[in-house]
Amino acid sequence: MVDLKVFNDPTTLTDEELYDLRDRWATCFLQLYNPEVDYDDADEKD
């Protein structure tokens, strides 16, 4: 069952939380359309 309190929360996200959320969604969509590339490793430094 979905916890609807999450969707009814009126508090705003911090800039860091918003960036993290966007990054997670972008990674999710990229993995759906190009599953051969591991986008989670892109943030790691060589």
KATA-V584517 format. One record per pair of residues at least 12 apart in sequence whose C-alpha atoms are under 10 Angstrom apart, sorted by the first residue. I is the first residue (numbers start at 1). J is the second residue. Records with the same first field share a line. If there is no record, write none. Layout:
BEGIN
I: J ; J
END
This chain:
BEGIN
23: 40
24: 40
26: 39
27: 39 ; 40
28: 40
END
